[in-house]
């Protein structure tokens, strides 16, 4: 994982005129999310537009990771027509910042920045925004926004959804793809960024009494797609509130009913979300990654279940993908290998 020490090394490589003040700024941005909470999205959009116009043409267009899951996104790589979305992502990110003051203090000590700055100066930098050094600003003309890397990774999907929400009064987005490709992560960030409700296919795996040999031999038969269609999709089609019972794999039983007020925008997330049984007017999004990366992610995420993924669940998914040509039926395909 790209950590903050890697980011400091990269900063010095990309910007040889980097001063201690700039290192301190980077550490604070990585540990604190870069900005205080922003409430006025209209005002920040105006600032963004004005800064974009004023930005020097020599400003870097390179995305710069700064560690701790954050990146600097240069204004030079933001297209004019997408500024409202970039701004919305920025404002939303400030509301979900996980500030880590202890991390910042530890890195300040590790980089011996306390020899350059007094305790009062460091405390002020932690509390208030600080500028780049004059040498850095004159050499590189920095104009950027700090965002979670995951926001930037999934930007093409966000753009698709952002544009759809501005054109359609109702929409359903269905996210399918191979395991460990980022479906749940994407759904989580969508819930942060847009007025959508998320429904998970993982809540509809088969109950023990349903796992017959005949059922499991069917492509895509690993989920209770009939119940999912009846409880969730039928309600969405008729624009009604949704009442459903998630299945708990740990207890192997149905949980208590969940009631969800109807929302004009919904997201269906998980393997088998594009099953042809679902006759749903929806935008289909398919995520995938290279097998080597998939296996590496599964080892890190679910070491105890790794063998079942390799020998049972992945083959079942692949059979489903191939039988119904799931990937090529999608409206939008995204490779998450490098995420």
GIRA-V766497 format. One record per residue. N is the residue number from 1. RES is the residue in three letters. SS is DSSP state (A for helix, B for strand, O for the rest). Layout:
[[N,RES,SS] [N,RES,SS]]
This chain:
[[1,UNK,O] [2,UNK,O] [3,UNK,O] [4,UNK,A] [5,UNK,A] [6,UNK,A] [7,UNK,A] [8,UNK,A] [9,UNK,A] [10,UNK,A] [11,UNK,A] [12,UNK,A] [13,UNK,A] [14,UNK,A] [15,UNK,O] [16,UNK,O] [17,UNK,O] [18,UNK,O] [19,UNK,O] [20,UNK,A] [21,UNK,A] [22,UNK,A] [23,UNK,A] [24,UNK,A] [25,UNK,A] [26,UNK,A] [27,UNK,A] [28,UNK,A] [29,UNK,A] [30,UNK,A] [31,UNK,A] [32,UNK,A] [33,UNK,O] [34,UNK,O] [35,UNK,O] [36,UNK,O] [37,UNK,O] [38,UNK,O] [39,UNK,O] [40,UNK,O] [41,UNK,A] [42,UNK,A] [43,UNK,A] [44,UNK,A] [45,UNK,A] [46,UNK,A] [47,UNK,A] [48,UNK,A] [49,UNK,A] [50,UNK,A] [51,UNK,A] [52,UNK,A] [53,UNK,A] [54,UNK,A] [55,UNK,O] [56,UNK,O] [57,UNK,O] [58,UNK,O] [59,UNK,O] [60,UNK,O] [61,UNK,O] [62,UNK,O] [63,UNK,O] [64,UNK,B] [65,UNK,B] [66,UNK,B] [67,UNK,B] [68,UNK,O] [69,UNK,O] [70,UNK,B] [71,UNK,B] [72,UNK,B] [73,UNK,B] [74,UNK,B] [75,UNK,A] [76,UNK,A] [77,UNK,A] [78,UNK,O] [79,UNK,O] [80,UNK,A] [81,UNK,A] [82,UNK,A] [83,UNK,A] [84,UNK,A] [85,UNK,A] [86,UNK,A] [87,UNK,A] [88,UNK,A] [89,UNK,A] [90,UNK,A] [91,UNK,A] [92,UNK,A] [93,UNK,A] [94,UNK,A] [95,UNK,A] [96,UNK,O] [97,UNK,O] [98,UNK,O] [99,UNK,O] [100,UNK,O] [101,UNK,A] [102,UNK,A] [103,UNK,A] [104,UNK,A] [105,UNK,A] [106,UNK,A] [107,UNK,A] [108,UNK,A] [109,UNK,A] [110,UNK,A] [111,UNK,O] [112,UNK,O] [113,UNK,A] [114,UNK,A] [115,UNK,A] [116,UNK,O] [117,UNK,O] [118,UNK,O] [119,UNK,A] [120,UNK,A] [121,UNK,A] [122,UNK,A] [123,UNK,A] [124,UNK,A] [125,UNK,A] [126,UNK,A] [127,UNK,A] [128,UNK,O] [129,UNK,O] [130,UNK,O] [131,UNK,O] [132,UNK,O] [133,UNK,O] [134,UNK,A] [135,UNK,A] [136,UNK,A] [137,UNK,A] [138,UNK,A] [139,UNK,A] [140,UNK,A] [141,UNK,O] [142,UNK,O] [143,UNK,O] [144,UNK,B] [145,UNK,B] [146,UNK,B] [147,UNK,B] [148,UNK,B] [149,UNK,A] [150,UNK,A] [151,UNK,A] [152,UNK,A] [153,UNK,A] [154,UNK,O] [155,UNK,A] [156,UNK,A] [157,UNK,A] [158,UNK,A] [159,UNK,A] [160,UNK,A] [161,UNK,A] [162,UNK,A] [163,UNK,A] [164,UNK,A] [165,UNK,A] [166,UNK,A] [167,UNK,A] [168,UNK,O] [169,UNK,O] [170,UNK,O] [171,UNK,B] [172,UNK,B] [173,UNK,B] [174,UNK,B] [175,UNK,B] [176,UNK,B] [177,UNK,B] [178,UNK,O] [179,UNK,O] [180,UNK,O] [181,UNK,O] [182,UNK,O] [183,UNK,A] [184,UNK,A] [185,UNK,A] [186,UNK,A] [187,UNK,A] [188,UNK,A] [189,UNK,A] [190,UNK,A] [191,UNK,A] [192,UNK,A] [193,UNK,A] [194,UNK,O] [195,UNK,O] [196,UNK,O] [197,UNK,B] [198,UNK,B] [199,UNK,B] [200,UNK,B] [201,UNK,A] [202,UNK,A] [203,UNK,A] [204,UNK,A] [205,UNK,B] [206,UNK,O] [207,UNK,O] [208,UNK,A] [209,UNK,A] [210,UNK,A] [211,UNK,O] [212,UNK,O] [213,UNK,A] [214,UNK,A] [215,UNK,A] [216,UNK,A] [217,UNK,A] [218,UNK,O] [219,UNK,O] [220,UNK,O] [221,UNK,O] [222,UNK,O] [223,UNK,B] [224,UNK,O] [225,UNK,A] [226,UNK,A] [227,UNK,A] [228,UNK,A] [229,UNK,A] [230,UNK,A] [231,UNK,A] [232,UNK,A] [233,UNK,A] [234,UNK,A] [235,UNK,A] [236,UNK,A] [237,UNK,A] [238,UNK,O] [239,UNK,O] [240,UNK,O] [241,UNK,O] [242,UNK,B] [243,UNK,B] [244,UNK,B] [245,UNK,B] [246,UNK,B] [247,UNK,B] [248,UNK,B] [249,UNK,O] [250,UNK,O] [251,UNK,O] [252,UNK,O] [253,UNK,B] [254,UNK,B] [255,UNK,B] [256,UNK,B] [257,UNK,B] [258,UNK,B] [259,UNK,B] [260,UNK,B] [261,UNK,O] [262,UNK,O] [263,UNK,O] [264,UNK,O] [265,UNK,B] [266,UNK,B] [267,UNK,B] [268,UNK,B] [269,UNK,B] [270,UNK,O] [271,UNK,O] [272,UNK,O] [273,UNK,O] [274,UNK,O] [275,UNK,O] [276,UNK,O] [277,UNK,O] [278,UNK,O] [279,UNK,O] [280,UNK,O] [281,UNK,O] [282,UNK,O] [283,UNK,B] [284,UNK,B] [285,UNK,B] [286,UNK,B] [287,UNK,B] [288,UNK,B] [289,UNK,O] [290,UNK,O] [291,UNK,A] [292,UNK,A] [293,UNK,A] [294,UNK,A] [295,UNK,A] [296,UNK,A] [297,UNK,A] [298,UNK,A] [299,UNK,A] [300,UNK,A] [301,UNK,A] [302,UNK,O] [303,UNK,A] [304,UNK,A] [305,UNK,A] [306,UNK,A] [307,UNK,A] [308,UNK,A] [309,UNK,A] [310,UNK,A] [311,UNK,A] [312,UNK,A] [313,UNK,A] [314,UNK,A] [315,UNK,A] [316,UNK,A] [317,UNK,A] [318,UNK,A] [319,UNK,A] [320,UNK,A] [321,UNK,A] [322,UNK,A] [323,UNK,A] [324,UNK,A] [325,UNK,O] [326,UNK,A] [327,UNK,A] [328,UNK,A] [329,UNK,A] [330,UNK,O] [331,UNK,O] [332,UNK,B] [333,UNK,B] [334,UNK,B] [335,UNK,B] [336,UNK,O] [337,UNK,O] [338,UNK,O] [339,UNK,O]]
